[in-house]
Amino acid sequence: MRISFEEMVQTIQKAFELAGLSPEKARKCATIHAESSRDGVYSHGLNRVSRFIDYIQQGWIHLEAEPSLEIHLGAIEVYNGNLGPGVLNASFSMHRATEIAKQYGLGLVALNNTNHWMRGGTYGWQAAEKGFIGICWTNTESCMPSWGAMNNNLGNNPFVIAIPRKEGHVVLDMAMSLYSYGKLEVTRQKGQKLPYAGGFDAHGNLTDDPAAIELTRRILPTGYWKGSSLAIVLDLLAGILSKGKTTAEIDKFGKGNSVGLSQVFLAIDPLKIADQNFIDQSLLKTIEHLRNSTSVNETGEILYPGERSLRTRQENLQMGIPVDETIWEKVQKLANKQ
């Protein structure tokens, strides 16, 4: 089953308006959710709508809240998100980072007391569309064990780097876990196995069964001990730079998944450093170098970060966005409640 992009936006917007968001905020939140599904990140698009509304109803998301400036220091700004909608807070923060970068060449905005930003890549694409390099990351509640631990004591702390490119932006969007829980959910719903073992089952064995990993919640860090270490320092940087909560403190906050988070947004104007021709040639030579490599299989391609998302976007805009019928029906009901 496929749904047009605009129909998805309109349906989600109706659901958000009925949940209490203003038409303007509902439209922006709906567009960001639909864009995630459009680009193939289904777990953080349409699939997250009902959870977002549940958090509103729980009182964990403050619909009228706006980011408030706490610190201004040259090219650095620190904001309190006031537990407002995470996607709106994050979009605001990357916008501010790009505005600061117009003046200084680099802008850093740190955000405390915010909520789940859904797909982190959204804010990388946002920066790249304006011609800026975008770097951002968030911490989360504990959802994976650090290397060598039995219990969950780390966030998977998604990390994004985006580099603008005329032919298609280079966008890295990755969690510090080998697979996000959203990826596990989507893979399970399709009745599929993971390409590689992504965590431990109830017997302590590595497994490619997403349901078994969801049950234990013992997901593997990306790169094992390396991803574990990177998750730790990203958490510390987010907490320190924003004067916000680290994962240890978020766990004690006790308000559901990804509430009260700390985030950092960096924007860099590459044209303050190099001319457009140099930038274009650097990108072209690197991508050609990758493409000229020998693939491990005859039909395989070597893609740059973000290329698959761009292809999925083009396909889904042309053919419609694939949806899980049960999830789509649930969102339609939320949009049509009287």
Secondary structure, DSSP 8 states (H G I E B T S, - for coil): -EE-HHHHHHHHHHHHHHTT--HHHHHHHHHHHHHHHHTT-GGGTGGGHHHHHHHHHHT-S-TT---EEEEEETTEEEEE-TT--HHHHHHHHHHHHHHHHHHHSEEEEEEEEEE--S-THHHHHHHHHTT-EEEEEE--S--B--TT-SS--B----EEEEE--TTS-EEEEE-SBSS-HHHHHHHHHTT---SS--EE-TTS-EE--HHHHHHH--B-BTTTHHHHHHHHHHHHHHHHHHT---HHHHHHH-SSTTEEEEEEEEEE-GGGTS-HHHHHHHHHHHHHHHHTS--SSTT-----TTHHHHHHHHHHHHH-EE--HHHHHHHHHHHS--
